[in-house]
Amino acid sequence: MLPEPLSIDEVVPLSPGNVGLAVLGQPIGHSISPLLHHAALNKLAIKECGFSLWHYGRIDIHPDQLGDGLERLKECGYTGLNLTIPHKVKVFDIIENIDQEAVAMGAVNTLFYKSQKWVGYNTDGYGVSKAVSCHLGYQIKDSSVLILGAGGAARAASVQFLREGCRELKILNRSKERMQSLLNLLNDRFGSAEVSGETFDTVDAKHILDRDWLIVNATSSGLNKNDISPFPFDLSLLGKGSAVYDMIYNPSKTKLLEEAECAGLPFANGLHMLVYQAAKALEIWTGREVCSETMLQAALGSLSDEL
Ligand code: NDP
């Protein structure tokens, strides 16, 4: 059982010698990240006992509190943070030092306090790519990818897949503003690529159906068990070479994945993405090679009731 998430006002200074890590989000109660990081830190501590003083928690924080929150966390001894819904893009307004990879993606999911400042990184692109290729077994090069969502995770996935040579990328999002903002980012970087975007309520079936797609859910629709699928069409009407990746891992089978199963399409949830992006973040903070298999086993153990 994980401790309940803290609010930012509940965070207190760590004892001397301790190092704080945390994931910041709202909502954050679904996150199992502390289990993954503690498993990997325990393994590192076998060889270097200092890592037994590293602790990873969950902090529930509203976007309006993020700037003050980062200041407070630094003062309390936190040096490594993950950002999740809805902070990955907003943080660009708050910190100045952002790694080139994260700038290219227009989203930050990892912060490291070094040389007296917070520095932003992105490990989501790496995580989703490795999960889709190694776990779902889907080849991105020359494929058509349909991203549901246009927030921080969708940004990272879109840039990553275009870099890896997907032939066509379509964004579907609920709000036009966020969809357009992602399209602008992609068009600036990948002018010649086949990139397009529509909103869920205006998308035309004839642009989607009867074709092979890798569908990637990067919306938060599905985090609650009763959420409906964010994909607005019957998945069985897609080409038979299609596959579905849902970044959500808790619950382990969203409505979208249930529908993929019924349609006979290969599918996977976001657990492996979670593991790969987490391992990369911990490598940034510790400067050590991190065992992703250790993280995966910890995650599987905690979700075994549902998987
Ligand atoms: P953001 O808050 O940045 O973006 C959320 C996106 O979801 C927006 O595009 C938003 O659309 C859309 N959305 C929210 N609610 C609904 C709804 N009811 N119906 C349709 N669309 C909706 O979040 P992130 O990009 O950080 O995260 C997105 C998802 O990906 C989350 O579920 C998160 O848990 C998951 N994730 C998983 C990771 C993993 O390692 N497995 C890593 C990163 C993210 P709009 O613009 O209209 O508001």
Residues whose N, C-alpha, C, O or C-beta is under 5 A from the ligand:
A	BS01	NDP	T84 I85 P86 K88 G149 A150 G151 G152 A153 A154 N173 R174 S175 R178 N217 A218 T219 S220 S221 P230 M247 I248 G270 L271 M273 L274
